[in-house]
Amino acid sequence: MRRRVFIALVGGATCAWPLASRAQVRAPRIGALHVGNPEPNWRLFRDALQALGYIDGKTAHIEMRTAGGDTGKLPDLAKDFVRSKVDLIVAFQTPAVQAAKQATQSLPIVMATAGDPVATGLIASLARPGGNITGMASATSELGSKTLEVLRDLLPKARRIAVLANATDPFTTPFLQHLERGGGAVALEVRAWKVSDAGEFDAAFAAMRQWQAEAMIHQPSLPRARAIDLALQHRLPSISPTRAYSETGGLMSYAADLAAQMHQAAMYVDRILKGARPADLPVQQPTKFELVINLRTAKALGITIPSSLLARADEVIE
C-alpha cells in the first residue's frame, strides 16, 4: 500500500513539474493602448518594464496600438486586445482607459495615466478602485491651479486664457472645472474651445484670436504637433500638463514626472502578472512635478521668460 502511494506521488509530481515549468516560462502578453502619439510615454514605459525583466520578444510579448488621435478608433482597438487574449491592457490617458473598460470587465487594466478616474467613473475610489482597473491618476487640482500660476508669472498683465479642450474625452469636464476654479483664484478668465480632432484646430485658434486670448492651455489627449504649429502662427504662448508638449516645440509644460509615472505603471503590471488583483491595488497619484520651458519657442514667439520663472524651471530647453 505504501509502495503504491509512493508511486502515485512520484507519478503526480512527474506530471506536475513540466506543467509548472511551462507556466513559468510562458511569456505574458501585454497590450498597450494609446490615444495619439505614444512617445515619450511608450519608450519610458517599455524601459521600465525591461528593468523589471519584461523584455519584448524574449520574456514578454508587448503589443502597442494607437488611435492616431482619433478617439473613435479606441473601442475597436481595445476589443482587438480582448479577442487576442492579452494578459492585461495598459491604457494611456482617460479615453483609452474608458475604451478598455467598455471592452472587458475581467482582463486587468492598468492606467498609465488617467485624469481624475473617480470623477469620470472609471474607478470607485483611489484607495479601493474595485473592478478590474488600477494604476496612476493625475493630480488634476494641483495641475490646474499651478498651470495658471505659471502663465500668470509669465504674463503678469494677461487676463484671458484659452483652453484647447477635447470634446470626446470624459476627463474634459473635471479638467475644465479645475481650470475655471483656478482662474478665479488668480484673476484670470478661462474660456474653452472644445474640438474633436486636429481638423477643427484652425477654427478654434481663429476664435481664440478673435476673443483676444493672451495664452493657451492644451489638453494632453489632443494631438500636439498641429496645436504647437498654430500657437506659433498666432503668436500665442502655450502650456500643457504633459512634458512631451515642451519637448516637441510647445512653449512650456507643467506636469508630473513622466519617468516616475511610467515606472509606477510598470510596477503595477509586474504585481498583477505575479497574481495581485487590480481591485486590491490602490490607485496612486504623482508627488513630483516638473516645469519645462522651451527657450527656442520663446525666441520664436518674441517672448522674454522672466528670470524668476527660469529659476523655478526643472529643465530649460535651449
C-alpha positions in Angstrom: 0.0 0.0 0.0 2.8 2.4 0.9 4.6 1.5 -2.3 1.5 2.3 -4.3 1.2 5.7 -2.5 4.8 6.4 -3.2 4.5 5.6 -6.9 1.3 7.7 -7.1 3.1 10.7 -5.5 6.1 10.4 -7.8 3.9 9.9 -10.8 1.9 13.0 -9.9 5.0 15.1 -9.4 6.4 13.9 -12.7 3.2 15.2 -14.4 3.0 18.4 -12.4 6.6 19.7 -12.7 6.6 20.0 -16.5 3.3 21.9 -16.3 4.6 24.2 -13.7 7.8 24.7 -15.7 5.8 25.6 -18.8 3.7 28.0 -16.8 6.8 29.8 -15.5 8.5 30.2 -18.9 5.3 31.3 -20.7 5.9 34.9 -21.8 3.0 37.2 -20.8 1.2 39.2 -23.4 0.8 42.9 -22.6 -1.4 45.2 -24.7 -0.6 49.0 -24.6 -3.4 51.3 -25.9 -2.6 54.9 -26.8 -4.8 57.8 -27.8 -2.3 59.5 -30.1 1.5 59.9 -30.4 2.8 57.3 -27.9 6.2 59.0 -27.3 7.8 59.6 -25.0 5.4 57.6 -22.7 5.9 54.4 -24.6 9.7 54.5 -24.6 9.8 55.2 -20.8 7.2 52.6 -20.0 9.0 49.9 -22.2 12.3 50.8 -20.5 10.7 50.4 -17.0 9.2 47.0 -18.0 12.6 45.9 -19.2 14.2 46.9 -15.9 11.7 44.6 -14.2 12.7 41.7 -16.6 10.0 42.0 -19.2 11.9 42.1 -22.4 9.8 42.3 -25.5 10.2 39.3 -27.8 12.0 37.3 -25.1 10.4 37.3 -21.7 7.2 39.1 -22.7 5.2 40.0 -25.8 4.3 43.7 -25.7 1.8 45.0 -28.4 1.4 48.7 -28.8 -1.6 50.2 -30.6 -2.5 53.8 -31.1 -5.7 55.5 -32.4 -3.6 58.2 -34.0 -5.5 60.9 -32.2 -8.9 59.6 -33.3 -10.7 58.5 -30.1 -13.4 56.9 -32.2 -10.9 54.1 -33.0 -10.1 53.2 -29.4 -13.1 50.9 -28.8 -12.2 48.6 -31.7 -8.5 48.6 -30.7 -9.4 47.6 -27.1 -11.7 44.8 -28.4 -8.9 43.5 -30.5 -6.7 43.1 -27.4 -9.5 41.2 -25.7 -10.0 38.9 -28.7 -6.3 38.2 -29.0 -6.3 37.2 -25.3 -3.6 39.5 -23.9 -3.0 39.0 -20.1 -3.6 42.7 -19.4 -4.1 46.1 -21.0 -2.1 49.2 -20.2 -4.1 52.3 -21.2 -2.6 55.7 -21.6 -4.9 58.7 -20.9 -8.6 58.7 -20.0 -10.2 57.9 -23.4 -8.0 54.8 -23.7 -8.9 53.6 -20.2 -12.6 54.2 -20.9 -12.4 52.1 -24.1 -10.6 49.3 -22.4 -13.2 49.3 -19.5 -16.0 49.1 -22.1 -14.3 46.2 -23.8 -13.7 44.0 -20.8 -14.8 43.5 -17.2 -12.4 40.7 -16.5 -9.0 41.5 -18.0 -6.8 43.6 -15.7 -6.4 47.2 -16.9 -3.5 49.5 -15.7 -4.0 53.2 -16.1 -0.8 55.0 -17.2 -2.2 57.6 -16.5 -5.8 58.8 -16.4 -7.2 62.2 -15.3 -9.5 62.1 -12.2 -10.6 58.5 -12.6 -13.1 58.8 -9.8 -14.9 61.8 -11.3 -15.0 60.1 -14.7 -16.5 56.9 -13.2 -13.5 54.6 -14.1 -13.0 53.5 -10.5 -14.9 53.6 -7.2 -12.2 55.4 -5.2 -8.4 55.8 -5.2 -8.0 53.6 -2.1 -10.4 50.9 -3.3 -10.7 51.1 -7.0 -12.8 47.9 -7.3 -13.4 46.0 -10.5 -10.5 45.3 -12.9 -8.8 48.8 -13.1 -5.9 50.3 -11.1 -2.8 52.3 -11.8 -1.9 56.0 -11.9 -4.2 59.0 -11.6 -3.3 62.6 -12.5 -3.3 65.2 -9.7 -5.8 67.3 -11.5 -6.5 70.1 -9.0 -2.8 70.8 -8.5 -2.1 70.8 -12.2 -5.0 73.2 -12.9 -4.1 75.9 -10.4 -0.3 75.6 -10.9 -0.6 75.8 -14.7 -2.5 79.0 -14.4 0.0 80.4 -11.8 2.9 79.7 -14.3 1.0 81.6 -17.0 0.4 84.5 -14.6 4.1 84.6 -13.7 5.0 84.5 -17.4 2.4 87.2 -18.4 1.6 89.3 -15.4 -0.8 91.6 -17.3 -2.7 88.7 -19.1 -6.3 88.3 -18.2 -7.7 85.9 -20.9 -6.6 82.3 -21.1 -8.0 80.0 -23.8 -8.2 76.2 -23.4 -8.0 73.8 -26.3 -10.2 71.0 -24.9 -11.0 67.5 -26.1 -14.8 67.2 -26.8 -14.6 63.4 -26.8 -12.5 62.9 -23.6 -14.6 62.1 -20.4 -11.9 63.9 -18.4 -12.6 67.2 -20.1 -15.4 68.2 -17.7 -13.3 67.9 -14.5 -10.3 69.2 -16.3 -12.1 72.5 -17.2 -13.8 72.7 -13.8 -10.4 72.7 -12.1 -9.0 75.3 -14.5 -12.1 77.6 -14.0 -11.7 77.4 -10.3 -8.0 78.1 -10.5 -8.6 81.0 -12.9 -10.9 82.6 -10.3 -8.2 82.3 -7.7 -5.6 84.2 -9.8 -8.0 86.7 -11.5 -7.8 85.0 -15.0 -10.7 84.5 -17.3 -10.7 81.0 -18.7 -12.7 80.0 -21.8 -12.6 76.6 -23.5 -12.9 75.7 -27.2 -13.9 72.0 -27.5 -12.7 70.2 -30.6 -12.8 66.5 -31.6 -9.7 66.3 -33.8 -6.9 68.3 -35.4 -9.2 69.2 -38.3 -11.1 71.6 -36.1 -8.0 73.4 -34.7 -7.8 76.2 -37.3 -11.3 77.4 -36.5 -10.7 77.1 -32.8 -7.5 79.2 -32.9 -9.1 81.8 -35.1 -11.9 82.1 -32.5 -9.3 82.4 -29.7 -7.6 85.2 -31.5 -10.9 87.0 -32.0 -11.6 86.7 -28.3 -8.1 88.2 -27.8 -6.7 85.3 -25.8 -3.3 86.0 -24.4 -2.2 82.4 -23.8 -3.5 78.9 -24.4 -3.6 75.7 -22.4 -3.5 72.4 -24.4 -5.3 69.3 -23.2 -2.9 66.3 -23.5 -5.4 63.9 -25.1 -5.5 66.1 -28.2 -2.8 65.9 -31.0 0.2 68.1 -30.2 2.0 68.9 -33.4 -0.8 70.9 -35.1 -1.6 72.7 -31.8 2.0 73.8 -31.4 2.3 75.0 -35.0 -0.9 77.1 -34.7 0.2 78.5 -31.4 3.4 79.7 -33.1 1.5 81.1 -36.1 -0.9 83.0 -33.9 2.0 84.1 -31.6 0.1 82.6 -28.6 2.1 81.4 -25.6 1.0 77.9 -24.7 1.4 75.3 -22.0 0.3 71.8 -21.5 0.2 69.4 -18.5 2.5 66.9 -20.3 6.2 67.0 -20.7 6.0 65.9 -24.3 4.4 69.2 -25.3 7.5 71.3 -24.4 9.9 68.7 -25.8 8.2 68.7 -29.2 8.1 72.5 -29.6 5.5 73.9 -27.2 6.5 76.8 -25.0 6.0 75.2 -21.6 4.8 72.2 -19.8 3.9 71.7 -16.1 3.4 68.1 -15.5 4.0 65.1 -13.2 7.4 63.4 -13.5 6.8 61.2 -16.5 9.6 58.7 -15.9 8.3 58.2 -12.4 4.8 57.6 -13.6 5.8 55.1 -16.2 7.9 53.3 -13.6 4.9 53.0 -11.3 2.7 51.8 -14.1 5.3 49.1 -14.9 5.3 48.1 -11.2 1.5 47.6 -11.4 1.9 45.4 -14.4 4.5 43.3 -12.6 2.4 42.9 -9.5 -0.7 41.9 -11.5 1.2 39.4 -13.6 2.5 37.9 -10.4 -1.0 37.4 -9.1 -2.2 40.6 -7.5 -5.8 41.7 -8.2 -6.4 45.2 -9.5 -9.2 45.8 -7.1 -6.8 45.3 -4.2 -4.2 47.8 -5.5 -4.8 51.4 -4.5 -4.6 54.0 -7.3 -1.6 56.3 -6.9 -1.2 60.0 -7.6 2.0 61.7 -8.6 4.0 63.6 -6.0 6.7 65.2 -8.1 6.0 67.8 -10.8 8.3 69.4 -13.4 8.3 72.8 -15.1 9.9 72.6 -18.5 10.5 75.8 -20.7 11.5 75.7 -24.3 13.6 78.8 -25.0 13.8 78.2 -28.7 10.0 78.5 -28.8 10.1 81.6 -26.6 12.5 83.2 -29.0 10.3 82.4 -32.0 7.3 84.0 -30.2 9.4 87.0 -29.2 8.9 86.4 -25.5 11.4 87.0 -22.8 11.0 84.5 -20.0 11.3 86.2 -16.5 14.4 85.2 -14.7 12.3 84.2 -11.7 10.4 81.7 -13.8 13.6 80.3 -15.4 15.0 79.8 -11.9 11.9 77.7 -11.0 12.2 75.5 -14.1 13.3 71.9 -13.7 14.6 72.0 -17.3 15.2 74.7 -19.9 15.4 73.5 -23.5 17.9 75.7 -25.4 
